[in-house]
Amino acid sequence: MKKVILACLGLMTLLAAWLAYRLKSPALSIQKDTIIVLDANDSTNDSVIKKLTAHDLKAPWLFGLIAQKMNMQNGLKKGQYEVKTNMTFFDLCRLFRAGKFQSVDFTIKPLIQLNQFQKLYGLKFDGDSIDMSNCLKDSNYLKSIGFNDTTLFALLIPNTYNILYHSSPQEVLAYLKRQYTSFWDSSKLQKASALGLTPIQIASLASIVSKESNQVNEMPMIAGMYLNRLKIGMPLQADPTVKFALNQPGLKRILIGHLTIESPYNTYLHKGLPPGPICVPSSEAIEAVLNPEAHKYLYMCAKADFSGAHAFSTNYKQHLKLAKAYQKALDAKNIH
């Protein structure tokens, strides 16, 4: 009997030692920090254990016992969680119970279109691109944040934002509105006012500048040229707006027939700025419009060397000469 008791005590000692070791050691057999996503289906301890088991959870029964004792289930929230390699069972339970979500890097790049923005939301967040699409079609919601379907591009300031994974489309757009307000500080607003333009109008012109050139150094000159046209009531005659009206962003060559399309975005037919931006303008283009180069140029044409740079002129006769040289270069490369 004494031997049995001693054996039981020895076994209990070993079990206690093992338990102490297990409670202090990492709960998962992972080699690097990883992201674990809890969705709407992960509302019970068992569902979380199943998900963690896919990441080599050690002793699932022990995790379940601790989770039950800590009442983890009542605190579970869907989201994206960062699990570190050294997290113990208690650490994991505290993480999920506290709802310490991992945020995601949400990068808005210049020139993107709304369909790309919607797709990006679906890829990055616990939601679908359709959710964002429906939100962008909700005129009442857009009005509540100061925009509509033609001015929405102005809201999207290129940058990388850190936003919670489970954010709804409305929460993402509300966050971006706060960033927009911060971006348009008093200094920028004063410069826009001095030009007689609103931030949305600045964004509209900047979107054209963004489409016209990817060479930052000439953006202030392009902005100055378009502002010169606006001052004298001359149509902007911006090819990117025609491509937007045609819904042909990849169009290589603008022909006379293209210029007849009836659209408020056709700046060959309609004077002034288009109803809104034609894409997400780059920050550099916005700065260029706010700080334009002062000159007397009214025309510009892509250089015939296909460098991406532009040649500027003050009169139409000089512009025609430059334009013919460019058209000849296009013909030589059989670009239609």
N, C-alpha and C positions, 0 to 999 in steps of 0.2 A: 504494500500500500504506500509506504514511504517513497519507494522508487517511482511509483505512478505520480505521486504528488510532485516530486522533484522534477519528473519529466514534464509535467504540465506547467510547472513554474518556469522551467527552462524554455518551453515552447512559447509561453506568454511573453517571456523576456525577449526572445528572438522576434516575436510578432511586434512587440512594442518598439524594438529597435528598428525593425523594417518600416513600421508605420512612421516613426519619427524621421527616418531617412527619406521616405517617400514624400512626406509632407513638406520637407525642406528642399527637395530636389525639383527640377523642372517637370511640369505636368505633361509636356508634349515632347516628342522626339523630333524636334525640328532643328535644322542647322543654321537657320537665319530667321530674323524677325519676319513675320508673315501677316497677311491681312485675312481676317475671317469675317464673312458677311452673314449677318443674321437678317433674314427677311421676314415677311408676315407669317410664314409657316413655322418659324422658330419661336413658338410661344410657350414651350414647356421645357423642363429640365431634360427630358428624354430626347427632344428634338435637337437641343444644343449638344448633348452627348454624342448623338449620331453625327453631327457636323464636325465635332472635335475629333471623333474617332478617325475621320478621313485624314486628319493631320497627326495621326499616331498618338492619340491620347493614351497615357499610361493609366492602368487601373480605373477604367470607366466607373466601376461600382463605387470607388472611393470618391470620385468627383461628384457622382450623384448624391452620395450621402452628405458631403459637405454642402453642396448646392441646396439640398433640402433643409439642412440645419441653418443655413444663412438666408433662407427664404429668397433665393436668387430669382425664382420664377416671377415673383411679383414686381421685379424691377426690370425685367427684360424689355428691351426696345430694339426695333429693327434698326440696323445701321451697319457701318463698316468699322471694324475694330482692329487695332494694331496689337498683335500678340507677340511679345518678346520671347526670346529663346529661354530666358531664365525664370519665366513666370511659374509660380507654384499653383497648386489647386486653389488655394485661398486667393491668390492674386487674380486668377481667371474669374472666379466667382464674384469677386469685388468689381472687376472690370465690367462684366456683363450686368451686374445688379445696379451699378452706378450709371450705366449708360454712357460710358466715356467713349464716344464715337471718334473714329478716325476721319478727319476731313480729307478732301481730295483736291489735287491741283487742277484747276479748271482754267485752261489757257484759251483766251480769245485772240485770234490772229487777225491782222488787217486783211481786208478784201473778202472775207468770208460772206456767204449769203445765208439767208435765214434757214434754208433747208439743211445747210451744213451745221448751223448753230443748234438746230433741233436734234440732229443726229449725234452731235457731241454731247448733248445733255443725256441722251439715252445710253451712251457709252460710259459716261462718267458717274451717273447717279442712280439711285434706287428708283428708277422710273423709266418710262418709255418715251421715245422721241414723239410719239403720238400725243402723249400728255402735254409736252411742250408745245406741239403744233396747235392743240386745242386751246391752250392758254393764250397763244399769240393771236388767235382768232377771236378772243373775247374782248370786244371793243370796250366794254364797261371797265374791265380790269385794266386794260392799257390806258384808258382815260384816267383812272385813279392814280396812275404813276406818272401822268403827264405826257403820254405818247399815244400814237395811233399806228395803224399798219403801214403808213408811208414814212413815218419819222423814227421808227423803232431802231434802225441802224445806228442812229445818233446815241442811243443809250449804251451801246456796246463799246466800251473803251478798251482797246487792246492791252492786255496784261495777263499775268497769271494770278488767279485768285484762289484762296484757300477756303473752301466751302464744305459744310457738313454733307456727308454722303447721302443722307436720307432726305435732303432738302427737296421740297416740291418745286414745280416750275415757278409758282408764284413767289416762293421764298427765294429762289435763285434770282429772279428778276428784281425783287425788292432789294436784295443784297447789291445787285449791280446798279440799281438806282442810287443807293447810298454812295457807291464808289463814283458814280457819275457826278453827284453833287459835290463830292470832295475834289474831283478832278477840275470841275469848273469853279475854281476859287475866284476871289475878288479881282485878282490881277488879270486872269483870262477874260472875265466878264467885262472888265473895263476896256480891254483891247477890242473885244467883239463890239461893244457899244460904240467905240470910236470909229469902227468901220461901218456902223449902221446895220449890223447884223446880229441875229440871235445865235445862241449856241447851236441850235439845230441847223440854222442856215450856214454857219461856219462848218458844221459837219457835212452838210450837203456839198459845199464847194470842196472841202478836203477830200471827200470820197472821189470826186472827179480828179483831183490832183493825184490821189493815190493810184488811180487807174491809168493816168497819163504817163507816170514815170515811177520807176523804183530807185531812181538816183536822188538821194536825199538832198544833195548839194544844189540841184536845180529846182527843187520844189518851191522855194520862196519866189523864184523868178516866174514859174508857171502860175502860182497863186496871184502874183502881181499882175500878170497879163490878163487873167480872168477878171480881176477886180477892176482893171482899166476898162474892160468891155462893159462891165456892169455900170460903171460911172457914166459912160456916154450913151447908155441905152442900147448898146450893140448886143445882138444875140450871142450867147456863149459859144455856140457851134462846137460843142464838145463831143467828139466821137464816142467816148465811153457811154454817154447818156443814150445815144442812138442804139448801141449794142444792148443796153439795158432794156430799152423799149422793145427791141426785136427779140429779146430773150436769147440772144446769141453772143454770150460773153467771149467765145473763142473766135469770133469773126476777125479774120486777118486784114481785110481790106473793105473800107466803107465806099460803096458805090452811090451814084446819084439816086438810084432807085430806093436805096435804104433811107435816104434823107426825107422821103415823103411820108413815112409812117406817121399816122395821126396818134400822138401820145403826148401827154403833158411832160413826159421826160425827153421828148425830142427837142433839144435846145437849138436846133436849126430852124424849127418852125415857131417856137415860143421863146419870147425874151425872158430874161431873168433866170433865177435859179429853179431847178426842178422841184417838185413837191417835197422831196426828201432825199436823203443820201441814197446812192445807188449800191453801196456796199458799206462794210465797216471801214471807216477811214483810219489810216495809220496815225499814230500819235505825232509822227514827224510831219505828216501832211497838215494836221490840225495846227501845229506850231507854225508851219509855213504860212498858212492863211492868216493866223493871228499876227505874224511878223513878216509880211510880204516884202519883197524887194521892190524898191521904188525905181521905176523906169517908164519908158513910153511905148514899150512893145504892145502890139495888139494882135500879133499873129505868131504862131509857132508851127513847126513841122519837124517830124522825126528826121534825123540825119540819114543820108543815103548810105552811110557806112554801117548801118544796123548796130550801132554801138549802144542804142537805147537812149542816147542823149538827143536833145532837140536844138534846132536852129531857130532863132527868134528874129522878127522883123517888125518895123514900124509901119510899113505900108503894104498894100495888097499886091502891088506889082513885084516887089521883092519876094513876097511870100509865094507868089505863083511860080517864080523861078525856082525856089527851093522845093516847092511841092512837085514840080515836074521832074526834078532830079530824083526825088524819092520814088515817084511813080515809075520812073525808068528803071530804077534799081529793083523795084518789086517785079516788073515785067521780066527783067533779066533772070530773076530767081523763080519765075513762073508762079508767083504768089497771087492768088485770086481771092 
